[in-house]
Amino acid sequence: MASCIPRTKRCSGRPAPAGSTFDRWAYRDETPMFLLAHLGIGLGLAWLLAWKSPARFDYRLVLFGSILPDLIDKPLGYALGLETRIWSHTFVFLFAILAVSFAPNLWSLRFIGFGVATHLLVDRIWEMPWVVLYPAYGWSFHPASQDAEHWIATLLHDPLVQAGEIVGASILVLFVWRKHLGSWRALREFVRHGTLPGGGPNQS
């Protein structure tokens, strides 16, 4: 019997694992967000907070954190035959990064944690409680339900995904323009040292 998401009519067409806590949740098609959306929106939120805060953000680490869950989970998901939002899309992973950031000399991990948090936000991870609240719903994850053809079709035809990519790209371009990172030299210094033209490292 195929299972459906509570309060919706969307069904997976495949059964939930017998005897698992997934019986109460359906397999649903993940709405994939792509690279530009994660990078741009994560950077934009950090930029907005930096504008209002005296603290300096390391935008490089925010950018890295904004794609880190996918860098980990997508290869693992494909290798293990699981969905591509697994361990690194959980609160356990996010809180572990933030906890370690309180160790001496590791405070900069908070910027990575911030980026990871924006990734979960853009993914609307609350729609997948068995993932974000892992292991509250069990120790297993759903098997894979997508392929490359699905991802390409989503990018070409899903207006939400397209809007996310456009917004993300626009923020990235605006950041490069406002921070004078248009030259290879300026961009190289930013990537290597976090230095923004006209000031110290990663000033707002």
N, C-alpha and C positions, 0 to 999 in steps of 0.2 A: 504493500500500500504506500502510495506517495504521501509525503507529509507536507503541510502548508504552514506558512508563517502565521502565528496568531494574529487575528484581527485583519488579515489580508486574504486575497484570493490567489496569491501567487504560490504555485506548487512546483516542486522540483522534478516530479516524474520519477523519482527514485526513492527507495525506502531509507529511513534513518537506521543507523546501526542498531540491531536488536539488543534490547536490554540496556541501552545507553541513555543518558540524560538528554540526548539530542532528540528523543521522541517528542519532546515538547516544542522543539524549534525546527523549522524547515530548512532544507537546503535552499538558499536563495542565490540568485546570480549576484556576485559582487559587482558593484558599480566601480570600475577601476578609475582611479585618478592617476594621471600620468605625470611625468617628470616636471614639466614647467609649472603645473598647478602647485605641487608640493614645494618646490624651490621658491617660487614667487610669493605665494601666500605666507609661507613660513618666514621668509625674509621681510615681507611687508609688516607682519605683526611685530617682529623684533624691532624693526625700524620705527614703528609707531611708539612702542614702549620706550625705546632709547630717546626719542624726542621729548618724552615727558619725564624721563628719569635722569638723574645725574650719573648713574652707573653706566659704564661703557660696555657695549655688547661686542662680543667677538662674532661678527656676522659669518665668518667662515665656519665656525663650529655650529652655528644655527643652521646654516645651509646643509652641512653634513648630517646633522641630526634630523633634518626635515625629510631626508630620503633614506636614513639608516634602517628603519624597519623593513623597507622593501629590499634593500641591499642584502639583508640577512634572510628574510622569509621567502622571497621569491625563489632563489636557488634551492633552499631547503624544501619548499613546497613542491617544486617540480621534481626534485630528486626523490622525495618520499611519497609522491602521488597524493599530496594533500592540497587543500586550498592554500592560497598564497598570502593569507593573513593569519599567521599563527603566533608563535612565541613572542616575537618582537613587536607585535601589535597589542600586547597585554599591559595592564596596569602594573603587573609584576615587573616587567622589563623596565617600564618608565620609572617606577619608584626605586628600583635597584640602582639605576643611573643616578638619580637624585640623592639617594642615600650615600653612595660612594663619593659624591661630590663634596660631602662635608669632611672628608679626610684631608689632612694637611696637603697643600700643593695640588689638590685635585678639584678646586672650586670651579675651574673652567668647564668641568663636565656639566655644570648647570646649563650652559648654553646648548650643549648637545641634548640635554633633557628637555629644554624648551623647544628645540627643533622637533624632537620626537613627539611632544605633546601637540604641536601644530599638525604633524602628520596624522595623528589619530583624529584630530578635529576635522581635517579636510576629508579623511576617509569616512566620516560619519560613523565612527566605530561603535557608537552606542546602539546602532542597528544590529550589531553582532555581539550580543551580551555573552555568548558562550566563548567568544574570543577575548574581549576586553576584560572580562571578569574571571578569566582562567585562573585556577582550576575549579571555580565554583560549580560549573556545569559538567565536570568530569575531566579526565586526563587526556582524552583523545580529541582530535580535530576532524572536521569533515574531509572526506576525500575530494580530490580535485573535480571541478565541474565546468571548467573553462578550457579553451585552447587558444592558440594564437589568432585563429580566424575570428573568434569572438571578440578579442581585444581590438583587432583592426576595425571590425564592424562598429564597435562601440565608439572608437575615436572618430570614425567617419560620420556616424549618424546620431550619436547621443548629444543633444544640445547642452546638457549639464556638464558633461565632460569637456566639450568644446569651449564652453564659457569659462570653465576652470583653467584650461590651458591659455586662453586669451588673457584672462585676468593675471595669471601667473607671469606670462611673458611680458605683459605691460609693466608690472611692478619691477621685474628684473631690468628692463630697459630704462625705466625711470630712475632706478637706483644707480645704474651705471652712469647715466647722464648727470644726476645731481651730485654724485660723488666723484665726478671727473675721472672715471675709470675707462675712458674710451681708447686710451693708448695701450699698446702691449706692455710698455714699461710699467705704467700705473697698475694694470691688472696683475702683472707678475709680482709686483711688490705687495699688493693686497693678498694674493694667494700665499705667498711665502711668509710674510711677516704680519699680515693683517693691517698694513699701513694704508690709510686713505690719504690722497693728495691734500696738502694744506693743513695737516694736523698729525696727531699721534695715532696709535693703533686703534682702528675701529671706533673713532669718535662718532657721536650721533649726528 
